[in-house]
Amino acid sequence: MTTTVGMLLDDVHTRAWDLCAELEDRRAENRYGERGLEVLAVWPRLATAALRVLDAVPLEPAWLDDMGSVRLVLGEVGRGVLEATADNGSAAASLKPDPAVGELALRLGLIADLLVGEKPARTDVDRAALEGLQANVVSIVHAVATVSLPLLQDRDHLQAPRSVLAAVKARTERFAMIPAERRSGRYEDVGAVTSKSLDAAISTWVHATVDILSSRRGVSQAALQVAAGDALILTATAGTVCAAARRLGLVDADRAAVATSALGAAHAAWRRPAAWPETVRLEGVRDPEHVHASRQLRKLVTDNLRQGRDWLPPERMADRFDMGLLLGTMRRGVHGVGNVALAHFQALDTLVRGRGRLWIAASAVTQAAYRGPTTIEAALRHGWVQMPLGEPAGRALHADAKHALDMTTMALAALDRTAASVTTRQSDGGLRWDRARIVAVETTDQPVLFETVRSSPLAGFRAEQRNPIQLGGRPAPGPRR
């Protein structure tokens, strides 16, 4: 089974909620012991792991990122500011770090490892997904800070680190208050690829296809058509799985309907790039790695999701797979199709409008300016010539590739919106358990951080005002001098 960011977030939020419940029980019974120092000792690891996740996926443009205050305070904690202020570090250093908080830091570190290599968030869908990911990570930090502060309440020598954790809590609160339904997104589908799985086949296919389409000498008509055919299969598979998940009630019905429709449009858009006109060609040597990756992908889809000449029924699909994980695989797969669609369009753009050239049957050249003696001679012997710029056949291939790229981009955005994160529990410490996520609750007993001074008008101010100037008519005579 593929371990995903979403699965790790489920686990880390559950562990954090259990930790909060345990520490609140200890607070009610007034038995902290040395737990405060144990929690304090592991805070640098937790802050560093959370900061790694926040830095794993950059936001573009950078000025849209408003996590600067959180990054700053987590960076200070990660550099050991708590040990330096906690009784010169001697008390904390002599204790074993709290294992429960250490497990949270470990899982946040695993999430950061899975996100390494993710492209910057540029689209609206990616930005919304990144905002949800950041909220899920920051809410963990906020929850641990919330339950850590009471542990240090009556220790005079720990008031300095307590003030630092108070700053952590204050700066993370507004991000942790983001509702759980707004936190889901495609980054929860990022996972560790296991061998001989559909995920591994998709990943291998994406890399092999993008490499061959990006190669000026390796790209060929066969490679372009095979890539389009594989994209055709993957979009159909994703649409079938999404429709099955909708029928089983596993995703929001409206979002699933939109995604299924968008995937159907993307599937239809890939039909034309997969079937070239007979009058256009581009010879080349087939790449064995690309051919093997394509065959392996088609074989796994056929063996796992097909039943004869038809798709598996939703109930059979649910018996064979975890539908939530399978839908996540399809979301990752459609993102892979998006990468291939971009490489496919760029390759055809170079071939049709750049320095590369397609070949066209000489008898099919339509532009009179290019029907010279060489072209006529080639047409008489049924030969081929390089396709001239502006030839309708080339423009049609270019337009079909652009349309496939546009439809795929719209489909992956719609499918990403089906990534939904169900119960609501309230904590006494300003935290709520909602949709398997910790959410901060706005508190009304926060101390005022500053005082607003309002000045009242001077006594007799209105009485001493001059009479207003009368407009119109003759002015009153002034005083005699």
Secondary structure, 3 states (H helix, E strand, C coil): CCCEHHHHHHHHHHHHHHHHHHHHHHHHHCCCCCHHHHHHHHHHHHHHHHHHHHHHCCECCHHHCCCHHHHHHHHHHHCCHHHHHCHHHHHHHCCCCCHHHHHHHHHHHHHHHHHCCCCCECCHHHHHHHHHHHHHHHHHHHHHHHHHHHHHCCCHHHHHHHHHHHHHHHHHHHHHCCCHHHCCCHHHHCECCCCCCHHHHHHHHHHHHHHHHHCCCCCCHHHHHHHHHHHHHHHHHHHHHHHHHHHCCCCCHHHHHHHHHHHHHHHHHCHHHHCCCCCEECCCCCCHHHHHHHHHHHHHHHHHHEECCEECCHHHHHHHCCHHHHHHHHHHHHHHHHHHHHHHHHHHHHHHHCCCCCEEEHHHCCCHHHCCHHHHHHHHCCCEEECCCCCHHHHHHHHHHHHHHHHHHHHHHHHHCCCCCCCEEECCCCEEEECCEEEECCCCCCCCCCCCCCCCCCCCCCCCCCCCCCCCCCCCCCCCC
